[in-house]
């Protein structure tokens, strides 16, 4: 009987700690991640203009996001949509002097995977149905790429609901993709600027 009572007291004690632990863990997760942000980008291999958003992780150093880009007929020959999954890593952001909380991110790196719609694009050579087997080793619809750039970020003094300061980042980045890199390796006449694409954008978090 006594042993049963001891077990019951131990169970009550353990159960009483679970909510406290869960609450502390939830607070820690909120501090390490979030909140959401919206992105508008021009060019950069993701459409003439692309919009989307994502979620800050790892103390706002990691930015996974999804973008939907648009290429008008006047530029692409036909209207195209570009769907991009992109992740940016910003290792540090030293604070600038002067008025306001401005920070310079001298290095941001990342990668992306995008898919372009349109009848002229194909996932595989065989799925296109109009080329001999093995004619194209690559997919014209899917591109895997990498980029590096810099950004200027402003932190607002007014915090958001999670206690994080609101912030707006203006960024530029140079990107390339798998097809451009292979082309540069097999065609020595290509210059580096010919395989790079400049993108400009702004991200606003709340």
Biotite code that builds the C-alpha atoms (Angstrom):
import biotite.structure as struc

atoms = struc.array([
    struc.Atom([0.000, 0.000, 0.000], chain_id="A", res_id=1, res_name="UNK", atom_name="CA", element="C"),
    struc.Atom([2.818, 2.376, 0.968], chain_id="A", res_id=2, res_name="UNK", atom_name="CA", element="C"),
    struc.Atom([4.726, 1.550, -2.232], chain_id="A", res_id=3, res_name="UNK", atom_name="CA", element="C"),
    struc.Atom([1.605, 2.251, -4.305], chain_id="A", res_id=4, res_name="UNK", atom_name="CA", element="C"),
    struc.Atom([1.200, 5.651, -2.644], chain_id="A", res_id=5, res_name="UNK", atom_name="CA", element="C"),
    struc.Atom([4.850, 6.519, -3.352], chain_id="A", res_id=6, res_name="UNK", atom_name="CA", element="C"),
    struc.Atom([4.404, 5.634, -7.022], chain_id="A", res_id=7, res_name="UNK", atom_name="CA", element="C"),
    struc.Atom([1.295, 7.805, -7.257], chain_id="A", res_id=8, res_name="UNK", atom_name="CA", element="C"),
    struc.Atom([3.113, 10.764, -5.665], chain_id="A", res_id=9, res_name="UNK", atom_name="CA", element="C"),
    struc.Atom([6.027, 10.306, -8.066], chain_id="A", res_id=10, res_name="UNK", atom_name="CA", element="C"),
    struc.Atom([3.657, 10.240, -11.045], chain_id="A", res_id=11, res_name="UNK", atom_name="CA", element="C"),
    struc.Atom([1.934, 13.439, -9.861], chain_id="A", res_id=12, res_name="UNK", atom_name="CA", element="C"),
    struc.Atom([5.308, 15.127, -9.423], chain_id="A", res_id=13, res_name="UNK", atom_name="CA", element="C"),
    struc.Atom([6.458, 14.178, -12.939], chain_id="A", res_id=14, res_name="UNK", atom_name="CA", element="C"),
    struc.Atom([3.183, 15.252, -14.502], chain_id="A", res_id=15, res_name="UNK", atom_name="CA", element="C"),
    struc.Atom([3.366, 18.613, -12.749], chain_id="A", res_id=16, res_name="UNK", atom_name="CA", element="C"),
    struc.Atom([6.694, 19.348, -14.441], chain_id="A", res_id=17, res_name="UNK", atom_name="CA", element="C"),
    struc.Atom([5.562, 18.520, -17.974], chain_id="A", res_id=18, res_name="UNK", atom_name="CA", element="C"),
    struc.Atom([3.580, 21.767, -18.589], chain_id="A", res_id=19, res_name="UNK", atom_name="CA", element="C"),
    struc.Atom([6.472, 23.848, -17.244], chain_id="A", res_id=20, res_name="UNK", atom_name="CA", element="C"),
    struc.Atom([8.944, 22.071, -19.498], chain_id="A", res_id=21, res_name="UNK", atom_name="CA", element="C"),
    struc.Atom([6.678, 22.370, -22.530], chain_id="A", res_id=22, res_name="UNK", atom_name="CA", element="C"),
    struc.Atom([6.132, 26.086, -21.884], chain_id="A", res_id=23, res_name="UNK", atom_name="CA", element="C"),
    struc.Atom([9.866, 26.727, -21.518], chain_id="A", res_id=24, res_name="UNK", atom_name="CA", element="C"),
    struc.Atom([10.583, 24.743, -24.666], chain_id="A", res_id=25, res_name="UNK", atom_name="CA", element="C"),
    struc.Atom([7.930, 26.662, -26.608], chain_id="A", res_id=26, res_name="UNK", atom_name="CA", element="C"),
    struc.Atom([9.404, 29.990, -25.468], chain_id="A", res_id=27, res_name="UNK", atom_name="CA", element="C"),
    struc.Atom([12.875, 28.857, -26.497], chain_id="A", res_id=28, res_name="UNK", atom_name="CA", element="C"),
    struc.Atom([11.594, 27.803, -29.927], chain_id="A", res_id=29, res_name="UNK", atom_name="CA", element="C"),
    struc.Atom([9.910, 31.178, -30.436], chain_id="A", res_id=30, res_name="UNK", atom_name="CA", element="C"),
    struc.Atom([13.108, 33.021, -29.541], chain_id="A", res_id=31, res_name="UNK", atom_name="CA", element="C"),
    struc.Atom([15.199, 30.936, -31.902], chain_id="A", res_id=32, res_name="UNK", atom_name="CA", element="C"),
    struc.Atom([12.862, 31.095, -34.865], chain_id="A", res_id=33, res_name="UNK", atom_name="CA", element="C"),
    struc.Atom([10.143, 33.144, -36.531], chain_id="A", res_id=34, res_name="UNK", atom_name="CA", element="C"),
    struc.Atom([8.530, 35.284, -37.566], chain_id="A", res_id=35, res_name="UNK", atom_name="CA", element="C"),
    struc.Atom([7.311, 35.279, -41.128], chain_id="A", res_id=36, res_name="UNK", atom_name="CA", element="C"),
    struc.Atom([8.576, 37.566, -43.853], chain_id="A", res_id=37, res_name="UNK", atom_name="CA", element="C"),
    struc.Atom([7.487, 38.610, -47.335], chain_id="A", res_id=38, res_name="UNK", atom_name="CA", element="C"),
    struc.Atom([9.805, 38.975, -50.330], chain_id="A", res_id=39, res_name="UNK", atom_name="CA", element="C"),
    struc.Atom([9.691, 40.874, -53.598], chain_id="A", res_id=40, res_name="UNK", atom_name="CA", element="C"),
    struc.Atom([12.549, 40.155, -56.007], chain_id="A", res_id=41, res_name="UNK", atom_name="CA", element="C"),
    struc.Atom([13.495, 41.439, -59.439], chain_id="A", res_id=42, res_name="UNK", atom_name="CA", element="C"),
    struc.Atom([15.394, 39.113, -61.828], chain_id="A", res_id=43, res_name="UNK", atom_name="CA", element="C"),
    struc.Atom([18.019, 36.749, -60.404], chain_id="A", res_id=44, res_name="UNK", atom_name="CA", element="C"),
    struc.Atom([16.888, 33.739, -62.456], chain_id="A", res_id=45, res_name="UNK", atom_name="CA", element="C"),
    struc.Atom([13.538, 33.539, -60.655], chain_id="A", res_id=46, res_name="UNK", atom_name="CA", element="C"),
    struc.Atom([11.357, 35.532, -63.006], chain_id="A", res_id=47, res_name="UNK", atom_name="CA", element="C"),
    struc.Atom([11.363, 39.188, -64.042], chain_id="A", res_id=48, res_name="UNK", atom_name="CA", element="C"),
    struc.Atom([9.507, 39.792, -60.805], chain_id="A", res_id=49, res_name="UNK", atom_name="CA", element="C"),
    struc.Atom([8.877, 37.253, -58.043], chain_id="A", res_id=50, res_name="UNK", atom_name="CA", element="C"),
    struc.Atom([6.893, 37.452, -54.818], chain_id="A", res_id=51, res_name="UNK", atom_name="CA", element="C"),
    struc.Atom([6.716, 35.063, -51.899], chain_id="A", res_id=52, res_name="UNK", atom_name="CA", element="C"),
    struc.Atom([7.755, 34.634, -48.334], chain_id="A", res_id=53, res_name="UNK", atom_name="CA", element="C"),
    struc.Atom([9.185, 32.364, -45.713], chain_id="A", res_id=54, res_name="UNK", atom_name="CA", element="C"),
    struc.Atom([10.078, 31.856, -42.087], chain_id="A", res_id=55, res_name="UNK", atom_name="CA", element="C"),
    struc.Atom([13.223, 32.878, -40.255], chain_id="A", res_id=56, res_name="UNK", atom_name="CA", element="C"),
    struc.Atom([15.079, 30.104, -38.458], chain_id="A", res_id=57, res_name="UNK", atom_name="CA", element="C"),
    struc.Atom([18.311, 29.744, -36.443], chain_id="A", res_id=58, res_name="UNK", atom_name="CA", element="C"),
    struc.Atom([18.206, 33.186, -34.826], chain_id="A", res_id=59, res_name="UNK", atom_name="CA", element="C"),
    struc.Atom([17.198, 34.707, -38.172], chain_id="A", res_id=60, res_name="UNK", atom_name="CA", element="C"),
    struc.Atom([20.328, 33.494, -39.906], chain_id="A", res_id=61, res_name="UNK", atom_name="CA", element="C"),
    struc.Atom([18.499, 30.962, -42.084], chain_id="A", res_id=62, res_name="UNK", atom_name="CA", element="C"),
    struc.Atom([15.678, 31.969, -44.453], chain_id="A", res_id=63, res_name="UNK", atom_name="CA", element="C"),
    struc.Atom([13.802, 29.200, -46.261], chain_id="A", res_id=64, res_name="UNK", atom_name="CA", element="C"),
    struc.Atom([11.169, 30.638, -48.566], chain_id="A", res_id=65, res_name="UNK", atom_name="CA", element="C"),
    struc.Atom([8.994, 30.008, -51.602], chain_id="A", res_id=66, res_name="UNK", atom_name="CA", element="C"),
    struc.Atom([8.751, 32.467, -54.511], chain_id="A", res_id=67, res_name="UNK", atom_name="CA", element="C"),
    struc.Atom([6.469, 32.624, -57.520], chain_id="A", res_id=68, res_name="UNK", atom_name="CA", element="C"),
    struc.Atom([7.964, 34.504, -60.446], chain_id="A", res_id=69, res_name="UNK", atom_name="CA", element="C"),
    struc.Atom([6.530, 35.845, -63.682], chain_id="A", res_id=70, res_name="UNK", atom_name="CA", element="C"),
    struc.Atom([8.127, 36.319, -67.100], chain_id="A", res_id=71, res_name="UNK", atom_name="CA", element="C"),
    struc.Atom([6.048, 38.349, -69.615], chain_id="A", res_id=72, res_name="UNK", atom_name="CA", element="C"),
    struc.Atom([5.715, 37.350, -73.271], chain_id="A", res_id=73, res_name="UNK", atom_name="CA", element="C"),
    struc.Atom([7.686, 40.416, -74.383], chain_id="A", res_id=74, res_name="UNK", atom_name="CA", element="C"),
    struc.Atom([10.777, 39.038, -72.625], chain_id="A", res_id=75, res_name="UNK", atom_name="CA", element="C"),
    struc.Atom([10.343, 35.263, -72.600], chain_id="A", res_id=76, res_name="UNK", atom_name="CA", element="C"),
    struc.Atom([8.571, 34.792, -75.950], chain_id="A", res_id=77, res_name="UNK", atom_name="CA", element="C"),
    struc.Atom([5.593, 33.396, -74.005], chain_id="A", res_id=78, res_name="UNK", atom_name="CA", element="C"),
    struc.Atom([4.235, 33.952, -70.537], chain_id="A", res_id=79, res_name="UNK", atom_name="CA", element="C"),
    struc.Atom([5.988, 31.811, -67.948], chain_id="A", res_id=80, res_name="UNK", atom_name="CA", element="C"),
    struc.Atom([5.685, 31.173, -64.242], chain_id="A", res_id=81, res_name="UNK", atom_name="CA", element="C"),
    struc.Atom([8.725, 30.235, -62.181], chain_id="A", res_id=82, res_name="UNK", atom_name="CA", element="C"),
    struc.Atom([8.248, 28.445, -58.853], chain_id="A", res_id=83, res_name="UNK", atom_name="CA", element="C"),
    struc.Atom([11.306, 28.635, -56.616], chain_id="A", res_id=84, res_name="UNK", atom_name="CA", element="C"),
    struc.Atom([12.270, 27.107, -53.292], chain_id="A", res_id=85, res_name="UNK", atom_name="CA", element="C"),
    struc.Atom([15.153, 29.103, -51.924], chain_id="A", res_id=86, res_name="UNK", atom_name="CA", element="C"),
    struc.Atom([17.218, 29.158, -48.739], chain_id="A", res_id=87, res_name="UNK", atom_name="CA", element="C"),
    struc.Atom([19.541, 31.971, -47.663], chain_id="A", res_id=88, res_name="UNK", atom_name="CA", element="C"),
    struc.Atom([22.131, 31.813, -44.884], chain_id="A", res_id=89, res_name="UNK", atom_name="CA", element="C"),
    struc.Atom([23.449, 35.044, -43.368], chain_id="A", res_id=90, res_name="UNK", atom_name="CA", element="C"),
    struc.Atom([26.203, 34.284, -40.825], chain_id="A", res_id=91, res_name="UNK", atom_name="CA", element="C"),
    struc.Atom([26.483, 37.734, -39.206], chain_id="A", res_id=92, res_name="UNK", atom_name="CA", element="C"),
    struc.Atom([25.191, 41.307, -39.430], chain_id="A", res_id=93, res_name="UNK", atom_name="CA", element="C"),
    struc.Atom([27.427, 43.967, -37.836], chain_id="A", res_id=94, res_name="UNK", atom_name="CA", element="C"),
    struc.Atom([25.656, 47.107, -36.705], chain_id="A", res_id=95, res_name="UNK", atom_name="CA", element="C"),
    struc.Atom([26.360, 50.352, -38.525], chain_id="A", res_id=96, res_name="UNK", atom_name="CA", element="C"),
    struc.Atom([26.960, 53.646, -36.767], chain_id="A", res_id=97, res_name="UNK", atom_name="CA", element="C"),
    struc.Atom([24.723, 56.680, -37.031], chain_id="A", res_id=98, res_name="UNK", atom_name="CA", element="C"),
    struc.Atom([21.023, 57.132, -36.372], chain_id="A", res_id=99, res_name="UNK", atom_name="CA", element="C"),
    struc.Atom([18.660, 54.170, -36.346], chain_id="A", res_id=100, res_name="UNK", atom_name="CA", element="C"),
    struc.Atom([19.400, 50.473, -36.097], chain_id="A", res_id=101, res_name="UNK", atom_name="CA", element="C"),
    struc.Atom([20.939, 49.739, -39.502], chain_id="A", res_id=102, res_name="UNK", atom_name="CA", element="C"),
    struc.Atom([23.007, 46.626, -40.108], chain_id="A", res_id=103, res_name="UNK", atom_name="CA", element="C"),
    struc.Atom([25.150, 45.525, -43.019], chain_id="A", res_id=104, res_name="UNK", atom_name="CA", element="C"),
    struc.Atom([25.231, 41.860, -44.012], chain_id="A", res_id=105, res_name="UNK", atom_name="CA", element="C"),
    struc.Atom([28.404, 41.674, -46.127], chain_id="A", res_id=106, res_name="UNK", atom_name="CA", element="C"),
    struc.Atom([27.911, 38.018, -47.011], chain_id="A", res_id=107, res_name="UNK", atom_name="CA", element="C"),
    struc.Atom([24.776, 35.998, -47.636], chain_id="A", res_id=108, res_name="UNK", atom_name="CA", element="C"),
    struc.Atom([24.922, 32.661, -49.422], chain_id="A", res_id=109, res_name="UNK", atom_name="CA", element="C"),
    struc.Atom([22.325, 30.137, -50.425], chain_id="A", res_id=110, res_name="UNK", atom_name="CA", element="C"),
    struc.Atom([20.847, 27.820, -52.966], chain_id="A", res_id=111, res_name="UNK", atom_name="CA", element="C"),
    struc.Atom([17.630, 27.400, -54.900], chain_id="A", res_id=112, res_name="UNK", atom_name="CA", element="C"),
    struc.Atom([15.636, 24.924, -56.893], chain_id="A", res_id=113, res_name="UNK", atom_name="CA", element="C"),
    struc.Atom([13.123, 26.230, -59.390], chain_id="A", res_id=114, res_name="UNK", atom_name="CA", element="C"),
    struc.Atom([10.615, 24.937, -61.907], chain_id="A", res_id=115, res_name="UNK", atom_name="CA", element="C"),
    struc.Atom([9.543, 26.885, -65.001], chain_id="A", res_id=116, res_name="UNK", atom_name="CA", element="C"),
    struc.Atom([6.170, 26.251, -66.619], chain_id="A", res_id=117, res_name="UNK", atom_name="CA", element="C"),
    struc.Atom([5.509, 26.219, -70.364], chain_id="A", res_id=118, res_name="UNK", atom_name="CA", element="C"),
    struc.Atom([5.082, 23.756, -73.226], chain_id="A", res_id=119, res_name="UNK", atom_name="CA", element="C"),
    struc.Atom([8.588, 24.459, -74.436], chain_id="A", res_id=120, res_name="UNK", atom_name="CA", element="C"),
    struc.Atom([10.056, 23.134, -71.173], chain_id="A", res_id=121, res_name="UNK", atom_name="CA", element="C"),
    struc.Atom([10.371, 19.481, -70.218], chain_id="A", res_id=122, res_name="UNK", atom_name="CA", element="C"),
    struc.Atom([11.224, 17.594, -67.056], chain_id="A", res_id=123, res_name="UNK", atom_name="CA", element="C"),
    struc.Atom([13.203, 14.887, -68.850], chain_id="A", res_id=124, res_name="UNK", atom_name="CA", element="C"),
    struc.Atom([14.297, 14.233, -72.403], chain_id="A", res_id=125, res_name="UNK", atom_name="CA", element="C"),
    struc.Atom([11.930, 11.269, -72.647], chain_id="A", res_id=126, res_name="UNK", atom_name="CA", element="C"),
    struc.Atom([8.944, 13.125, -71.192], chain_id="A", res_id=127, res_name="UNK", atom_name="CA", element="C"),
    struc.Atom([9.285, 15.807, -73.879], chain_id="A", res_id=128, res_name="UNK", atom_name="CA", element="C"),
    struc.Atom([8.327, 13.217, -76.505], chain_id="A", res_id=129, res_name="UNK", atom_name="CA", element="C"),
    struc.Atom([10.038, 15.037, -79.374], chain_id="A", res_id=130, res_name="UNK", atom_name="CA", element="C"),
    struc.Atom([13.719, 14.215, -79.020], chain_id="A", res_id=131, res_name="UNK", atom_name="CA", element="C"),
    struc.Atom([15.713, 11.017, -79.594], chain_id="A", res_id=132, res_name="UNK", atom_name="CA", element="C"),
    struc.Atom([16.513, 9.055, -76.455], chain_id="A", res_id=133, res_name="UNK", atom_name="CA", element="C"),
    struc.Atom([19.478, 10.566, -74.609], chain_id="A", res_id=134, res_name="UNK", atom_name="CA", element="C"),
    struc.Atom([19.531, 13.728, -76.735], chain_id="A", res_id=135, res_name="UNK", atom_name="CA", element="C"),
    struc.Atom([19.268, 15.998, -73.690], chain_id="A", res_id=136, res_name="UNK", atom_name="CA", element="C"),
    struc.Atom([20.801, 14.900, -70.366], chain_id="A", res_id=137, res_name="UNK", atom_name="CA", element="C"),
    struc.Atom([19.308, 17.847, -68.522], chain_id="A", res_id=138, res_name="UNK", atom_name="CA", element="C"),
    struc.Atom([15.848, 19.130, -67.729], chain_id="A", res_id=139, res_name="UNK", atom_name="CA", element="C"),
    struc.Atom([14.930, 22.462, -69.269], chain_id="A", res_id=140, res_name="UNK", atom_name="CA", element="C"),
    struc.Atom([12.205, 23.035, -66.667], chain_id="A", res_id=141, res_name="UNK", atom_name="CA", element="C"),
    struc.Atom([14.200, 22.452, -63.479], chain_id="A", res_id=142, res_name="UNK", atom_name="CA", element="C"),
    struc.Atom([17.256, 24.425, -62.419], chain_id="A", res_id=143, res_name="UNK", atom_name="CA", element="C"),
    struc.Atom([19.456, 23.976, -59.375], chain_id="A", res_id=144, res_name="UNK", atom_name="CA", element="C"),
    struc.Atom([21.461, 27.046, -58.472], chain_id="A", res_id=145, res_name="UNK", atom_name="CA", element="C"),
    struc.Atom([23.550, 28.900, -55.908], chain_id="A", res_id=146, res_name="UNK", atom_name="CA", element="C"),
    struc.Atom([24.044, 32.554, -55.082], chain_id="A", res_id=147, res_name="UNK", atom_name="CA", element="C"),
    struc.Atom([26.003, 34.996, -52.945], chain_id="A", res_id=148, res_name="UNK", atom_name="CA", element="C"),
    struc.Atom([25.236, 38.596, -52.102], chain_id="A", res_id=149, res_name="UNK", atom_name="CA", element="C"),
    struc.Atom([24.972, 41.337, -49.521], chain_id="A", res_id=150, res_name="UNK", atom_name="CA", element="C"),
    struc.Atom([22.181, 43.207, -47.819], chain_id="A", res_id=151, res_name="UNK", atom_name="CA", element="C"),
    struc.Atom([21.325, 46.256, -45.769], chain_id="A", res_id=152, res_name="UNK", atom_name="CA", element="C"),
    struc.Atom([18.888, 45.695, -42.913], chain_id="A", res_id=153, res_name="UNK", atom_name="CA", element="C"),
    struc.Atom([16.902, 48.085, -40.757], chain_id="A", res_id=154, res_name="UNK", atom_name="CA", element="C"),
    struc.Atom([15.562, 46.969, -37.383], chain_id="A", res_id=155, res_name="UNK", atom_name="CA", element="C"),
    struc.Atom([12.558, 48.818, -36.037], chain_id="A", res_id=156, res_name="UNK", atom_name="CA", element="C"),
    struc.Atom([12.431, 49.694, -32.356], chain_id="A", res_id=157, res_name="UNK", atom_name="CA", element="C"),
    struc.Atom([8.862, 48.398, -32.200], chain_id="A", res_id=158, res_name="UNK", atom_name="CA", element="C"),
    struc.Atom([8.852, 44.619, -31.508], chain_id="A", res_id=159, res_name="UNK", atom_name="CA", element="C"),
    struc.Atom([6.453, 42.202, -33.100], chain_id="A", res_id=160, res_name="UNK", atom_name="CA", element="C"),
    struc.Atom([4.145, 39.782, -31.297], chain_id="A", res_id=161, res_name="UNK", atom_name="CA", element="C"),
    struc.Atom([7.034, 37.365, -30.670], chain_id="A", res_id=162, res_name="UNK", atom_name="CA", element="C"),
    struc.Atom([9.214, 40.030, -29.092], chain_id="A", res_id=163, res_name="UNK", atom_name="CA", element="C"),
    struc.Atom([11.504, 40.221, -32.125], chain_id="A", res_id=164, res_name="UNK", atom_name="CA", element="C"),
    struc.Atom([12.266, 43.620, -33.646], chain_id="A", res_id=165, res_name="UNK", atom_name="CA", element="C"),
    struc.Atom([10.581, 44.190, -36.988], chain_id="A", res_id=166, res_name="UNK", atom_name="CA", element="C"),
    struc.Atom([13.053, 44.451, -39.812], chain_id="A", res_id=167, res_name="UNK", atom_name="CA", element="C"),
    struc.Atom([13.345, 45.233, -43.495], chain_id="A", res_id=168, res_name="UNK", atom_name="CA", element="C"),
    struc.Atom([16.227, 44.015, -45.659], chain_id="A", res_id=169, res_name="UNK", atom_name="CA", element="C"),
    struc.Atom([17.303, 45.306, -49.062], chain_id="A", res_id=170, res_name="UNK", atom_name="CA", element="C"),
    struc.Atom([19.495, 42.801, -50.847], chain_id="A", res_id=171, res_name="UNK", atom_name="CA", element="C"),
    struc.Atom([21.379, 42.051, -54.038], chain_id="A", res_id=172, res_name="UNK", atom_name="CA", element="C"),
    struc.Atom([22.735, 38.702, -55.128], chain_id="A", res_id=173, res_name="UNK", atom_name="CA", element="C"),
    struc.Atom([24.635, 37.107, -57.990], chain_id="A", res_id=174, res_name="UNK", atom_name="CA", element="C"),
    struc.Atom([23.436, 33.656, -58.933], chain_id="A", res_id=175, res_name="UNK", atom_name="CA", element="C"),
    struc.Atom([24.231, 30.882, -61.349], chain_id="A", res_id=176, res_name="UNK", atom_name="CA", element="C"),
    struc.Atom([22.792, 27.442, -62.012], chain_id="A", res_id=177, res_name="UNK", atom_name="CA", element="C"),
    struc.Atom([23.819, 23.924, -62.943], chain_id="A", res_id=178, res_name="UNK", atom_name="CA", element="C"),
    struc.Atom([23.356, 24.417, -66.688], chain_id="A", res_id=179, res_name="UNK", atom_name="CA", element="C"),
    struc.Atom([25.412, 27.614, -66.740], chain_id="A", res_id=180, res_name="UNK", atom_name="CA", element="C"),
    struc.Atom([28.241, 25.951, -64.815], chain_id="A", res_id=181, res_name="UNK", atom_name="CA", element="C"),
    struc.Atom([28.341, 22.948, -67.136], chain_id="A", res_id=182, res_name="UNK", atom_name="CA", element="C"),
    struc.Atom([28.267, 25.292, -70.138], chain_id="A", res_id=183, res_name="UNK", atom_name="CA", element="C"),
    struc.Atom([31.214, 27.249, -68.711], chain_id="A", res_id=184, res_name="UNK", atom_name="CA", element="C"),
    struc.Atom([33.200, 24.041, -68.196], chain_id="A", res_id=185, res_name="UNK", atom_name="CA", element="C"),
    struc.Atom([32.604, 22.808, -71.740], chain_id="A", res_id=186, res_name="UNK", atom_name="CA", element="C"),
    struc.Atom([32.756, 26.157, -73.528], chain_id="A", res_id=187, res_name="UNK", atom_name="CA", element="C"),
    struc.Atom([35.914, 28.067, -72.670], chain_id="A", res_id=188, res_name="UNK", atom_name="CA", element="C"),
    struc.Atom([34.766, 31.134, -74.620], chain_id="A", res_id=189, res_name="UNK", atom_name="CA", element="C"),
    struc.Atom([32.114, 31.900, -72.006], chain_id="A", res_id=190, res_name="UNK", atom_name="CA", element="C"),
    struc.Atom([33.090, 34.610, -69.573], chain_id="A", res_id=191, res_name="UNK", atom_name="CA", element="C"),
    struc.Atom([32.113, 34.630, -65.910], chain_id="A", res_id=192, res_name="UNK", atom_name="CA", element="C"),
    struc.Atom([29.633, 37.549, -66.279], chain_id="A", res_id=193, res_name="UNK", atom_name="CA", element="C"),
    struc.Atom([27.802, 35.488, -68.908], chain_id="A", res_id=194, res_name="UNK", atom_name="CA", element="C"),
    struc.Atom([26.932, 32.753, -66.411], chain_id="A", res_id=195, res_name="UNK", atom_name="CA", element="C"),
    struc.Atom([25.923, 35.093, -63.565], chain_id="A", res_id=196, res_name="UNK", atom_name="CA", element="C"),
    struc.Atom([22.557, 36.771, -63.013], chain_id="A", res_id=197, res_name="UNK", atom_name="CA", element="C"),
    struc.Atom([21.947, 39.789, -60.800], chain_id="A", res_id=198, res_name="UNK", atom_name="CA", element="C"),
    struc.Atom([18.874, 39.841, -58.576], chain_id="A", res_id=199, res_name="UNK", atom_name="CA", element="C"),
    struc.Atom([17.588, 42.673, -56.377], chain_id="A", res_id=200, res_name="UNK", atom_name="CA", element="C"),
    struc.Atom([14.982, 42.365, -53.664], chain_id="A", res_id=201, res_name="UNK", atom_name="CA", element="C"),
    struc.Atom([13.447, 43.443, -50.402], chain_id="A", res_id=202, res_name="UNK", atom_name="CA", element="C"),
    struc.Atom([12.251, 41.364, -47.429], chain_id="A", res_id=203, res_name="UNK", atom_name="CA", element="C"),
    struc.Atom([9.947, 42.644, -44.749], chain_id="A", res_id=204, res_name="UNK", atom_name="CA", element="C"),
    struc.Atom([9.312, 40.694, -41.554], chain_id="A", res_id=205, res_name="UNK", atom_name="CA", element="C"),
    struc.Atom([6.690, 41.218, -38.925], chain_id="A", res_id=206, res_name="UNK", atom_name="CA", element="C"),
])
